């Protein structure tokens, strides 16, 4: 459904989502930000990555290791990303590794989410595994049209702390 949404809606929603993230206490407090690098119809993270770099925050992005595993690698610019599987861009193999416990804020993608912090991902379990070992606040970026009353979930699914849509921030669990 999201691929059928008008480009204007997606762009306006993404800009509003970025404004909410940038105005949040979690963003202001974060020294290290882990951000997915958006592709296709995902909520665009490029403005947030650029803002974090401009603010002098330590920025890291996911590097996939295979079979539902990923690690955080530091980036100094969007131009430092390299092509990877599935049309993704990720940090180079020699980019500095960032331990999950050093990450203050994690920006998480989704296909859909609900107000209790559960999200539908792409089925690989990458973020479910990563969120279990990361110490920082997790924010799922989700356009309001994909914010549902309830999403299917399984026992191994990890909930996020906050869901951010163009309508604002829903706090799902306090840290």
N, C-alpha and C positions, 0 to 999 in steps of 0.2 A: 504494500500500500504506500509506503513512504516514497518509493520511486515515482509514484504518480502525483505526489504533492508538487504544487507549483514552485518553481525556482525562487520566486519572490517571497513566498511564505517561508521556505527553508532559510533563505538569507536573512530575512527579518527575525525569524525565531533564533537563529544562531547568534546574531548580533546581540539580541536581548539576553540570551543565555550567557554569553561572554560577559556582558555588563553585570549580571547577577553574581557570577563567579568572582569577578574582579572587585566587587563591592563587599564580598563576604569576609567575615572575620577569619575563616579558615585560609583564605588566600593571603590576607594581610600577614598572618602569623607564619606562613610557610616559608621556610628557607630553601627547601628542596621540593620541587614539583615533578611528579611523574605524570606524563600526558601521553595518551595514545595519539598517533599521527593519523588524522582522519583521511578516509578514502571514500569515494563514491557518495552515497547519500547520508553518511554519518554526520552528526553534528560536527561542524568545522572547528578544529582546535588550533588552527594556525595562528589566529590572533592572540589566543591565550599563551601559546608557546613564545611568540614574539614579545608579548608583554612581560612574561616571566624573565626572559633573557634581558630585556631592556631594564627591568627592575633589579637586575643583578642576582636573581634567584638561581640556584643550581637546578638545571633542567635535565631530566632523563626521560627516555622513551623506551618502549618495550623492544627487546630483541628476542625473537622466537628461537627456542632450542629444540622444538619438535615435541610431539605427543603431549600437548596441553601444558607445556612448560615454557616460561619466558623469564627473562631477567631484565633488570633496569640498567641501561647504559647511558652515561652522560653525553649530552650534545651541547655544542657551543653555538650552533646555528642550524636552521632548517636545511641549509645547503649541505650540511655534513651527513645527511641521511642518504642511505644507499638502497637501491631496489632490492626487494626480497620476494618471497613466495606470496601468492594470492594478490599481487599488485600492491603490496604494502611497501612502505618506506620504513626503514629502521636504522638505528645507529650501526656504524661499522663494527666489525668483530673486535677491533683493537681499541674501541672507545672505552673510557674508564667505567668499570663496573661500580654500581651504586648498591650497597646492601639495602634490603627492604626496610630494615629498622631505621635507616637514616632518612627515609622519605616522609615528609610532613603532609603532603596532599597528593591524592591519587585521582586523576580524572579518568573515568571509566566509560566506555562506549556501551550502547545497547541497541537492540531492535525495538524493545518496548520495556517499560518499567511500571511498577505500581508505587503507591504512596507509603508502603511499608518497607521500601528499599530493595525489593526483589526485582531482578531484571532478567530479560531474555537476552542472551548473548548469541554467539554463533555456533555453540555446541561443542567447542573444544575444551572448555573448562579452564582456559588460560587464566582468566581473571579470578575465578573461584579459588584456584590454587594460590595465586599471587596475593589476593586479599587476606588469606589466612595467615600469611607470614609477614605482612606489612603492618607497620605500626601506625601509619598516618591516617588522616581523615579521608574517607572515600566519597567522591561525588560522581554520581552517574549523570551524564549529560543526555537529556531526553526531551525532544520536542513535545509540546502539550498534546498533540494529536496521537502520540504514542504512549501517553501516560494513562494507564488503564486502572480499573478498580482492583484487578487482581491478575497476576501472571502465573502460569504454571511453574511449579518449582519442584525440585527433588531435594533429598536430604543433604547432598553434597554442595548445593548452591549456596554461595556466600552473599549475604545482603550488604548493601552499601549504607553509609551513614546518612547521606543526603541525596536527593534527586533534584536536579536543577532543570527547569523548563523556562520558556519565555515568560510564564506566569509568575515565576519566583522560585524560591528554594523550599523544598519540603524536608524538614529534619526528621529522619526516620529513627535514629538512635543517637543519644547524647554520648560524647566521649568524655 
